[in-house]
């Protein structure tokens, strides 16, 4: 199965799956377990096919949340993923600037060594938008 992370050569693609209201999170084929574990920790629900011996693993934002809550959960994951060194794209229909800024503020005090400098994300936390 193809996915947008493979297609766009990113570590994480966050977008609304076409013809649904589900916020879908793709990782590349063969993504490391650490990335999947981090997405789990950030509140995203892991799905796999086939179950038990997955060939394809992806995440979704829990569907029991309201649409605004779903966007906040997805957007709040972006700073942690960037801080961990992953290349992330979050489409504009999902991205919530206020949630992003709050997540960034919450990450800053968590740095264990203030002398260690993290590279800033490219021009924008949400790179050029693509229409799936």
C-alpha positions in Angstrom: 0.0 0.0 0.0 1.3 3.4 -0.9 1.3 6.3 1.5 2.1 10.0 1.4 5.2 9.7 3.6 6.7 7.4 1.0 5.5 9.6 -1.9 6.8 12.9 -0.4 9.9 11.4 1.3 9.0 12.7 4.8 9.0 10.9 8.1 5.4 12.0 9.0 2.5 13.2 6.8 -0.5 14.6 8.7 -3.7 15.2 6.7 -7.4 14.6 6.4 -7.9 11.4 4.5 -9.9 12.1 1.3 -13.6 11.4 1.4 -13.5 11.1 5.2 -13.1 13.4 8.2 -10.3 11.2 9.6 -7.0 12.8 10.4 -4.5 10.3 9.1 -0.8 10.1 10.0 1.4 8.3 7.5 5.0 7.2 8.2 7.3 5.7 5.5 7.3 2.0 4.8 9.8 0.4 7.3 9.7 3.4 9.7 11.5 2.7 12.9 9.7 1.5 16.0 10.8 4.6 17.9 8.7 6.8 15.5 5.6 4.6 15.9 6.1 4.6 19.7 6.5 8.4 19.8 3.3 8.8 17.8 1.5 6.5 20.3 2.8 8.6 23.2 1.5 11.7 21.5 -2.0 10.4 21.6 -2.4 9.0 18.1 -4.0 5.6 17.6 -1.9 3.0 15.8 -3.5 0.8 13.2 -1.9 -2.0 11.2 -2.7 -4.3 8.3 -2.7 -7.2 8.5 -3.1 -7.4 12.2 -0.4 -9.3 14.0 2.1 -9.3 11.2 1.7 -5.8 9.8 2.9 -4.9 6.3 1.4 -1.4 6.7 1.3 0.7 9.9 -0.4 4.1 10.2 -1.9 6.3 12.9 -5.1 8.3 13.2 -6.3 10.9 15.6 -8.9 9.3 17.9 -12.3 9.7 16.2 -14.2 10.1 19.4 -12.8 13.6 19.8 -14.5 16.7 18.3 -13.1 18.0 15.0 -11.3 20.9 16.9 -9.9 18.5 19.4 -8.7 16.2 16.7 -6.8 19.1 15.0 -5.3 20.1 18.3 -4.0 16.6 19.0 -2.5 16.3 15.5 -0.9 19.8 15.6 0.4 19.4 19.1 2.4 16.3 17.9 4.3 18.4 15.3 6.8 20.2 17.7 7.7 16.9 19.5 8.3 15.2 16.2 10.4 18.1 14.9 12.4 18.2 18.2 13.0 14.4 17.8 14.5 15.2 14.4 11.8 14.0 12.1 10.7 15.6 8.8 7.0 16.5 9.2 4.3 17.8 6.9 1.0 18.9 8.3 -1.6 20.1 5.9 -3.3 23.5 6.4 -6.7 22.0 6.9 -5.4 20.2 10.0 -2.8 22.7 11.4 -3.9 24.8 14.4 -1.4 27.7 15.0 -2.5 28.3 18.7 -2.1 24.6 19.5 1.3 24.5 17.9 2.5 27.5 19.8 1.3 26.1 23.1 3.0 22.8 22.4 6.2 24.6 21.6 6.0 26.6 24.9 5.5 23.4 26.8 8.5 21.7 25.2 10.9 24.5 26.0 11.1 23.9 29.7 11.5 20.2 29.2 14.9 20.6 27.6 17.4 18.9 29.9 20.4 20.9 28.8 19.8 24.5 27.8 23.2 24.7 26.3 22.2 22.2 23.6 20.7 24.0 20.7 18.1 22.4 18.5 18.0 23.5 14.9 14.9 25.5 14.1 12.4 24.1 11.7 12.5 25.3 8.1 10.7 28.5 7.3 7.4 27.1 8.6 6.3 24.4 11.0 3.9 23.3 8.3 5.9 23.0 5.0 4.4 23.6 1.6 0.9 22.1 1.4 0.1 19.3 -0.9 -3.4 18.2 -1.9 -3.6 14.4 -1.6 
